[in-house]
């Protein structure tokens, strides 16, 4: 199993194909395995597809005990991985929490990117209606924690229709999930920082994206100068269009 050194932890990664690199940064309760099919599509499209388990997930390491993280820490891992694999500049694809990680790289280390795809970005600070949705989500998690513990809480967050393989992985990686959940509020870019991003950015949502996240995607698209909105959920197509 291939590993590379992140910011002080070993990061497991998957790789398919040759050509310009596309690095995937996964969402909360996910991992590199969720992107295996997408890596194959990227390889078929002439790209070098890369996905990794973020710290606390899958086959990657994490400090012990592992109870907290930040977007900045996760971006340090992603940047270190890109450098270790000589994959920069890459198209950066971030989903959910991973979209925040990608935005941090675009703001702080734009030389690592040739463009980016943000899938369901969790920029709640720009969306007033997110407050109610997050309150409902926290109540769901707290109730599930009381009744069944952390694994049950993660499964409740994913929902009954979650892919069984993803659900099993997410429950096993509950420490990573809860570190992420706390860490998603650790970072919010200013409007000035978003307006300063001078790279092409595709902002992707799909038919099942919650309304408050669609609103966040629209808010980001209105601020990033070279952004375009994609509402068909096709992150792979958006990434290949940036190569």
C-alpha atoms as one frame of an Amber mdcrd trajectory, in Angstrom:
protein
   0.000   0.000   0.000   1.593   3.286  -1.080   2.136   5.932   1.581   3.742
   9.367   1.548   4.615  11.690   4.402   2.109  14.420   5.136   2.572  17.095
   7.771   3.870  14.658  10.359   1.654  11.680   9.471   1.843   8.897   6.895
  -0.858   9.334   4.240  -2.148   6.401   2.209  -2.907   7.301  -1.406  -4.310
   5.699  -4.554  -3.015   6.532  -8.019  -4.262   5.793 -11.533  -3.061   6.914
 -14.940  -0.453   9.265 -16.313  -0.540  12.879 -17.351  -1.400  16.122 -15.549
  -2.243  15.399 -11.917  -5.688  15.638 -10.362  -5.693  15.350  -6.548  -8.926
  14.500  -4.732  -9.466  15.668  -1.133 -12.382  13.700   0.290 -15.337  14.759
   2.423 -16.191  13.982   6.037 -17.070  10.337   6.584 -15.436   9.326   3.302
 -11.988   8.306   2.049  -9.850   7.464  -0.964 -11.861   4.285  -1.657 -14.942
   6.370  -2.431 -13.085   7.853  -5.410 -11.684   4.655  -6.961 -14.119   4.668
  -9.877 -13.485   8.371 -10.429  -9.728   7.760 -10.551 -10.345   5.282 -13.348
 -12.378   7.884 -15.246  -9.647  10.459 -14.757  -7.009   8.027 -16.025  -9.150
   7.239 -19.080  -9.361  10.986 -19.697  -5.580  11.364 -19.772  -5.001  12.468
 -16.189  -2.935  11.162 -13.301  -5.659  10.636 -10.734  -4.667  10.772  -7.062
  -6.814  10.313  -3.966  -5.688   9.908  -0.373  -7.097   9.036   3.019  -6.922
  12.199   5.073  -5.431  11.908   8.562  -7.673   9.847  10.809  -9.233   7.957
   7.903  -8.630   4.561   6.347  -5.002   3.554   6.086  -3.534   6.957   6.934
  -2.043   7.836  10.290  -3.114  10.342  12.913  -1.669  11.636  16.174  -2.922
   9.806  19.246  -5.252  10.664  20.781  -6.873  12.208  17.708  -9.795  14.442
  18.601  -9.343  17.682  16.666  -8.073  19.055  13.391  -8.218  22.265  11.380
  -8.609  23.073   7.727  -5.098  24.516   7.802  -3.638  21.265   9.158  -5.430
  19.266   6.482  -4.140  21.646   3.802  -0.594  21.132   5.072  -1.072  17.391
   4.595  -2.407  17.827   1.073   0.381  20.198   0.118   3.048  17.880   1.525
   1.565  14.974  -0.420   1.595  16.941  -3.679   5.248  17.794  -3.143   6.224
  14.263  -2.113   4.638  12.844  -5.273   5.978  15.629  -7.531   2.362  16.218
  -8.585   2.160  20.018  -8.451   0.690  22.006 -10.006  -2.425  19.845  -9.977
  -6.120  20.247 -10.469  -7.436  20.077  -6.900 -10.814  18.446  -6.310 -12.330
  18.907  -2.851 -15.651  17.543  -1.643 -17.451  18.961   1.402 -14.819  19.509
   4.079 -12.264  18.742   1.367 -13.487  21.779  -0.568 -12.442  23.956   2.374
  -9.009  22.321   2.287  -8.704  23.089  -1.425  -9.765  26.697  -0.891  -7.102
  27.084   1.793  -4.497  25.892  -0.706  -5.810  28.265  -3.374  -5.541  31.179
  -0.938  -2.208  30.310   0.737  -0.335  28.150  -1.790  -1.753  28.807  -5.259
   1.470  27.606  -6.886   0.390  24.037  -6.089  -2.722  24.301  -8.278  -3.578
  24.734 -11.931  -7.285  24.915 -11.136  -9.833  23.511  -8.724 -13.173  21.770
  -8.435 -15.209  22.442  -5.286 -17.945  19.870  -4.709 -20.656  20.850  -2.187
 -18.441  23.429  -0.391 -19.239  23.832   3.320 -18.873  27.607   3.517 -21.673
  28.086   6.026 -20.501  31.535   7.106 -21.752  32.984   3.810 -25.230  31.444
   4.123 -27.556  32.730   6.880 -30.001  29.874   6.331 -27.275  27.352   7.167
 -27.681  28.118  10.877 -30.998  26.286  11.127 -29.799  23.325   9.052 -26.671
  22.951  11.189 -28.700  23.125  14.401 -30.873  20.243  13.193 -27.762  18.306
  12.197 -26.119  18.804  15.596 -29.294  17.674  17.370 -29.340  14.521  15.243
 -25.711  13.779  16.095 -26.143  14.438  19.811 -29.177  12.162  20.044 -27.451
   9.361  18.143 -24.354   9.750  20.320 -26.410   9.398  23.483 -28.294   6.376
  22.230 -25.668   4.441  20.298 -22.231   6.050  20.576 -19.952   7.590  17.945
 -20.401   4.922  15.266 -24.173   5.232  15.437 -23.867   9.008  15.226 -21.817
   8.836  12.041 -24.336   6.448  10.480 -27.192   8.761  11.453 -25.365  11.691
   9.832 -24.861   9.726   6.611 -28.516   8.690   6.457 -30.292   5.419   5.775
 -29.665   5.509   2.018 -25.866   5.794   2.332 -23.753   3.358   0.349 -23.166
   0.382   2.678 -19.425   0.234   1.976 -19.018   3.941   2.702 -21.135   3.621
   5.851 -18.961   0.798   7.170 -15.758   2.743   6.515 -17.154   5.937   8.023
 -18.300   4.196  11.195 -14.857   2.645  11.620 -13.254   6.073  11.105 -15.524
   7.914  13.533 -12.576   9.688  15.200 -11.659  11.262  11.871 -15.265  12.266
  11.280 -15.672  14.030  14.624 -12.293  15.761  14.294 -13.493  17.057  10.919
 -16.898  18.034  12.233 -15.351  20.274  14.860 -12.717  21.511  12.427 -15.099
  22.699   9.712 -15.683  25.889  11.711 -11.940  26.493  12.152 -11.594  28.419
   8.918 -13.601  30.800   6.826 -11.992  32.876   4.090 -12.702  36.551   3.748
 -14.458  37.833   0.671 -11.246  39.648  -0.243  -9.306  36.357  -0.169 -11.838
  34.649  -2.426 -11.819  37.569  -4.871  -8.016  37.276  -5.057  -8.063  33.668
  -6.328  -6.736  33.876  -9.882  -7.270  30.315 -11.068 -10.150  28.609 -12.871
 -12.542  27.071 -10.341 -15.555  24.875 -11.036 -18.124  24.768  -8.219 -20.197
  21.609  -8.413 -23.493  20.648  -6.834 -25.961  17.919  -7.713 -29.648  17.071
  -7.412 -29.211  15.765  -3.848 -27.155  18.694  -2.550 -28.947  20.361   0.410
 -30.340  23.819  -0.264 -28.038  25.619   2.174 -24.967  24.079   0.494 -26.276
  25.076  -2.941 -26.556  28.591  -1.547 -22.945  28.387  -0.307 -21.812  27.236
  -3.746 -23.611  30.157  -5.357 -22.022  32.573  -2.883 -18.515  31.298  -3.629
 -19.155  31.418  -7.381 -20.190  35.064  -7.079 -16.907  35.948  -5.371 -14.199
  33.931  -7.158 -13.455  35.814 -10.407 -12.822  32.792 -12.658 -15.457  30.526
 -11.136 -18.198  28.701 -12.989 -21.138  26.802 -11.540 -21.849  23.190 -12.469
 -25.105  21.702 -11.211 -24.965  18.204 -12.707 -22.790  16.704  -9.945 -20.094
  15.676 -12.440 -16.849  16.429 -10.594 -14.738  14.257 -12.912 -15.922  16.067
 -16.012 -15.279  19.416 -14.364 -11.749  18.330 -13.404 -10.899  17.057 -16.882
 -12.122  20.334 -18.378  -9.446  22.154 -16.341  -6.493  20.106 -17.652
